[in-house]
């Protein structure tokens, strides 16, 4: 799927910064006003005639197009679509490779066939990979907006090997977790490749009308040229993709069907794990055989509402998290959700302030979700329990054995085609043992966190939009104390072919808290701004280049400045998916005694500075390299003695995807974070993370994945206690993961996996005075291993 061909990532400090800029942006915007006047004219769907899809007596087979031309019968019957235009690298230019799309439908299915000609077929980039993982490949696909609301669409893509990718698109980001049943095939030949799609109407959701009118656009990507081409034209001079879709009609007397589907599963595992919940006693636990069964269910109501349920879900086959640096971080690091039940339709619950972060639900026993569209109303409702809250603490803890319960209600109403107003309510509740934390035995031991509020998105024109949100929270802690407060968000976004301006203002009261969402700190007022300008020479080698400015200022509600940050970057984008972005930044961070840092008795300012560069290239189809190198100063938050101190820092992040064979993909990652004392240059710590993931795809359905990861935190533990520079331990960890997958289609699969973990733990499993498990220098023990088999089968009615 398309991305901005001129994009280069702007650094996010410690996982907490997003793209912004200072008031200087307004000056730059004024200077660039003349350039705006010369922007490419805005392209609207109304400039294209509707696509009238013909009804077919029978559906075309893949073999009807294998000669890179339709058979005579379908050449006369099916609608032919041509005239693809580039979004990048040259906005509005004709596609470089001839592309023909044929459309038709029967009572049961929609058919789309694309003849993707290529003058240099040997240079096409395509690989036999796992389902969904085709973003680095040449591909063809389309998005369908059945409700014509330009907010909720489904998409279907495939590469030249016929590897499928599908999901939901809400014009902000794709949701790949939403899997549909559809048939496809593709094959390369001496002239390019053929891509054939058969989409059952029962796999879609659409209004119950005799005559359907849907939004649609088609996309073809030619990766070696950084080329993303669309019909109708999808211009970079207009915000969003779905706002530029064309319309498709002619679909008569079709029904999505009120289908039901059930995916029961059976699994068995054998495991051994370390239980270190009790700081006074750690021990190993496990089982030789632990059977488990559960079911996922989906029921379609009134054609457009979907009720999902899960009972005793099992996520043993879920992909492991990509490595991130979590050491010496002041705030919680964000890890994205990967479990399909929580990912599917998650866009219905998104608001400007993150109130639904489902990784808070670590171990559910059951869950219910209702999502869908009724006229101008979008609905999302969610309920789940979580056993982990009561299982992750020692048996004597007041919350031990008690579940937490999560409830979310989200409503949104369309205002015109691209604006909306919405309401959200979230609640997390958990009971403690009666009388354990307070004197009474009634509801004193029931803690809750409840949030309600309104939000809106207003699209002023094709380039300007505003979003806002106002919330109020009420929290009752398990000890009977309470907290409450509001939170506000205001965002303004301008996007055009040359200029992007993004401004966000957040105001969060001291008492505001969300236990269902992702939230880093209360008591803050923060203004974040970002601006970029792109020159687009679109030459033989250099495609785009231009400056980026970022600024952030924050204060608490007493007026104390907490932080300011400014960054200048210059981004260059070349052909061959190659980019380079050097940057420099300055910032000040103020730490306070109330922030909980030991040894800090007054507010103290810490000055940060960095220079660095982002880089990446996929010039060769066998290698995709990307990374970041950075040098400067950062705060050591974990000194051995006294308050936090400034230290010299260096960071290296490298990721290399190697494809020596079409069926073999090797993803390698190396992360290095190093702190040294200023002046003397003594080592504070070195944090190394090395990860290699190998995937061999035997067929579209059968794959074998191997993951090996080694991490090490190295400190100078031989120094006398008074001279220690950090309170961190020497920690070494090795993890290995093997997974064999046979995925016939979404819902019907067999998984066989093994995982093992080694750490440099002392065999005594004793604790140091700080409550950390004792470590050895080089001796490793196995603190966790698991073997599992899981079988699931999709029943559809």
Beta strands, then each sheet from edge to edge (+ up, - down):
strand 1: 51-52
strand 2: 79-81
strand 3: 85-88
strand 4: 99-105
strand 5: 109-117
strand 6: 139-145
strand 7: 153-159
strand 8: 164-169
strand 9: 174-175
strand 10: 183-189
strand 11: 192-200
strand 12: 211-222
strand 13: 227-231
strand 14: 246-252
strand 15: 260-278
strand 16: 281-301
strand 17: 305-311
strand 18: 366-374
strand 19: 377-386
strand 20: 404-415
strand 21: 419-431
strand 22: 446-459
strand 23: 464-476
strand 24: 482-495
strand 25: 499-508
strand 26: 524-533
strand 27: 542-555
strand 28: 561-574
strand 29: 578-591
strand 30: 604-620
strand 31: 623-636
strand 32: 645-661
strand 33: 664-677
strand 34: 683-697
strand 35: 702-714
strand 36: 731-745
strand 37: 748-759
strand 38: 781-796
sheet 1: 1+ 14+ 12- 6+ 7- 8+ 9-
sheet 2: 1+ 14+ 12- 13+ 3-
sheet 3: 2+ 4- 5+ 11- 10+
sheet 4: 15+ 16- 17+ 18- 19+ 20- 21+ 22- 23+ 24- 25+ 26- 27+ 28- 29+ 30- 31+ 32- 33+ 34- 35+ 36- 37+ 38- 15+
end
